Amino acid sequence: MKSLWQRRKKWIIAGAAVLALALAFLVAGPLLFMTNATATTTSEIERVEVFVGDLSSEATASGELTARRRAALAPLATGTVDEVLVAVGDEVGAGDPLLRLHTAGPARDVETARQGLVAQEAALEDLLAPPTAADLAAAEAAVASAQAQLDDLLDGPSETEVAAAEAQLRAAQADLSAASARLNTAQSGASDEALRAAQLELEIARREATTAAERHSTILVTEPNAFLTAETLAEMELNARAAAQQANATLAAAQQAYDDLVNGNPGSVSAAQAGVASAAAQRDAAQAQLDLLNQGPTAATVAAARASLAQAQVRLEQLQNGPTEAQRVAAEVAVESAAINLARAERLLAEATLVAPFAGVITAVNARPGEPASGILVEMADLSSLQVALEVDEVDIAQVQVGQTAELTPATFPDDTVPAIIAAIAPEASANSDLVTYRVYLDVGETALPLRVGMTADARLLAEQLTGVLLLPNRAIQSDRSTGTYSVNLVTTAADGAETIESVPITIGLRDNRYTEITGGLEEGDVVQIGELPTQPDGAPSFIPPRDIGE
């Protein structure tokens, strides 16, 4: 660091130089003022007049191409990626499918919900449909039958029913006695009379079988002749063979019957025992039926008959009067619930397919088949909605209005221009540490250039054309950004030719890169000095404090 003496030495030298300059100015000042009142201490001083002319304002800035419509798409459903239908750079239309998840489960749910809706709609239709004549007749017959059964129970059995039950019991008892006798016979063996009868039947069966066999043999050796043709003999042989077979079967049965009587048949005993058991069961059933008739109906039987009658009557009344309001509302609610279930299932199935929300170009694909579907899977942009965001200096922002035209020069295509229109201007200044700027958005017009998102472009903002307005060069105007005011050094010439220079405030309008429109504080022909103010002969500056425009 410099020492304290070094810093003091620097200031002492600078002070001496300023003092010497002041002394020289005091000596030469009167002479200079007398010979040329407009002479100054530098060679940068220039005077210009306020003039009337035309002005075309414009501002320039640079920005980056963006898309007003961009989408980062993630599936609403969870699952595994089944199919990726697009790649980066593909053009898609609004609603086009981009990606599908596995949909086997949701598809089954949709079909189940659809069947449920069909069933509920059919039930409602049946409920509201008028009854047919056949339905009414069947319901009326059911009521009559249920009423008759109840009446029969309440009236008790008739004499005819009791007599019939007693007769059935007697018949069952007789069958049981017969079955018991057959069992005794099978167990005790055959009598002499039964053996002689069986032997006689066996002999008769043998003779008939022998006769039938001989008759069949005779026909087999008979040759066709004038009286017996081959067809006739064939028919006779067929009949004889059938008769021989029947005779042999009869002989076998007679032989079996005789053997059973002689040797005994265990199967006959078993069959006889089964017959006794069956007859006893039939006798018991007949006895129980007779006992029921004699005892009369039980309370449970009567209650069941009354319930059957009530159900038949309700069914008939429903057919005659139609459904109740509660039944109709319940059926309609069931249909609506089924429709909601179907809509929910269809929505879940639709959510398994990722679709494009608008027409555009695919900019990124972050999924592959078989991977879990999570996060941003597809990104896209609408290249027909390109815009440029510019940062415009506060000095130029007054010249910029929504709807004004502009020209873009893409850095990729420096020899081409693209039309644009100012779409929006930010109402608040951007966060900038050095300059106060406002963000301006330009909509890019139609062009054949293959513009892409992210390209940079220089923009020239074209304001309206002004004719016949007061103009001054930009360098003649001083601005105070802290207060937002502007001023000029106005040169005034008195009648005796003496000149004075004062700083006066002005108001401005449009500006371009050379001239600024003067809207207040000056008139055509006024002279403005550019550069430092002159000094009086006595060494004092020729300066009058600024005055208001209205003075």
Helices and strands as residue ranges (DSSP letters): H 4-35, E 46-49, E 51-67, E 70-73, E 81-84, E 91-92, E 97-101, H 104-128, H 133-155, H 159-188, H 192-221, H 230-263, H 266-295, H 299-321, H 325-351, E 353-355, E 360-365, E 378-381, G 383-385, E 386-393, H 394-397, E 405-410, E 418-425, E 437-444, E 456-473, G 474-476, E 478-480, E 485-493, E 499-511, E 515-520, E 527-530
